[in-house]
């Protein structure tokens, strides 16, 4: 069940980014893209401290292969936040 929640979180995160992209592209005729990346990094930056990482660790998502692993790692921990076994990061 945790795996399904993880996949759902990742799909939801990317869907929210793509929806923001479509909305911004529809409003602005000279839009060049990039909102999807900001939405994903914003989500990861917000959730990272809650699952034991630092907020700026969200930039690991920009590394080509490790980024995919990192996104799924954060989503996997977010899926199990009520039963967490790690300490919350305090800045």
N, C-alpha and C positions, 0 to 999 in steps of 0.2 A: 504494500500500500504506500509505503514511503517513497518508493521509486516512482509510482504514478503521480504522487503529489509533486515530486521534484520535476518531472517532465511537464506537468501542468503549470508549475511556476515559471519554468523557462519559456514555455510556449506563450504564456500570458505576458511575460516581460517583453518578449520580442513582438507580440501582437500589439501591445500598448505603444511600443516604439514605432511600429509601422503605421498605426492609426494616427499618431501624432505627425508622422511624416506626410501622410495623405492630407490631413487637415491643413497643415502649414503650406503644402504645395498647392492646395486649392485656393488658399487665400492670397498668396503672394505669387505673381507671375514670374518674378526673377529669382525664385528660390533655387538654391543649388544643392541642398541636401545637408544631412548631418544631424538632424534632430533625433533620429533613431539611436544613434550612438550616445547622445546626451541623456536620453531617457534611460537607457540601459546602464550607463555609468552612474546616473543619479540613483537608480534603484540599488545598485551594488554598493555605492558609497553610503547610502542610508542603512542598508541591512548588514553590512560588514561588521560594524562594531557590536551588533546584537548577537552575532554568531562567532565572536572570538577573533576577528581580524581588525586591523586599523582601517579607518575610513578611506585613506588614500591608497589602500591596497586594491581598490576597484580598478586602478589603471593596469593591473595584471591582465584584465580582460582584453587589453589591446595587443598583447603578445600573441602571434598567430596560432600556435597549437595549444600552448598552455592556457590561453584565454578561454577556450571552450571547456577545458577541465576545471578552471577556476569558477566559471559561471555555474557549472553543474555542482561543484563543491559547495558554493554558497547556497544555491537553491536546495541542495540536499539537507543542509543544516537548518535552513529556514523551514523546511517541511517538518522538521522535528523539534521546533522551538519549544513547545510545551514540555517535552521530556528531555531537555538538553543535558549533556554530560560534560560541558565545557564552561569555562568562566567567561562572563561578559567583559568585553574590553572597556577599560576605564581610561579616558584620555586625561 
